[in-house]
Amino acid sequence: MKAVIDREACICCQGCLETCPEVFGMDEDKAFVFDGPIPKNSEKSCRGAVNQCPINAIKLEEL
């Protein structure tokens, strides 16, 4: 599984970074996803980041 962020839609609330810092990062003004698949031990927190995104800018994709 991997996470994808619509960076144009991102409002930089930082919720994803706070919920799952092993998958998400933040540059000057937008969230990003670290390269590679989501580690198995981070899948639950990553789903939490998806669910709490106020504008639904994060999606999960199966590999």
N, C-alpha and C positions, 0 to 999 in steps of 0.2 A: 504494500500500500504506500502511496505517496500523497503529499499535500500539495495543493496548488492555490496560490493567492492571486486574485484579480487586483493587481497593484494599482490600477487606475481607480478602482472603487474604494480601496483602503483609506480609512480616515485616521489612521495612526493612533488608535485608542490603546494599543499595546497589550490588549487582553490576551492575544495569542502568545505573545512573548512571556507574559506572566504565568500563563497556564501550562505552556509546553516549551520551555527555553531550549530543549535539546533538538527541536525541529524548526523553530521560528527564530528569526533575528530581526533587527531593526536597523535601517540605514538612516540617512538624514531625515527622511519624511515618510517612509513607507515600510511596511513589514515585508519580509522575504522568507523563503523556505531554504534551509540548508540542502545541499545536493544529496541525493541518495534516497533510498526508501526509509520510511519511518521505522525506527527500531521497535521490535516487538514489545519491549517494556515501556514504550512511550505511546502506544496506540490509544490507550484509554484517555490520557491527558490530551492527546491530539484531538480526539473526538470532542472533548470538552471545549477546546479552543474553537472548533468548528461551530458547536452549539451556542457559544456565547458571543460570536462575532455579530455586532449589532446590524451589520449591513449584508451579512451572508456572503462575504468576499472570499471565504475559504471553502474549498471542496476537497474531498478525498477521492482518490482514484485507485482502483485495484491495479496491480502490476501484472 
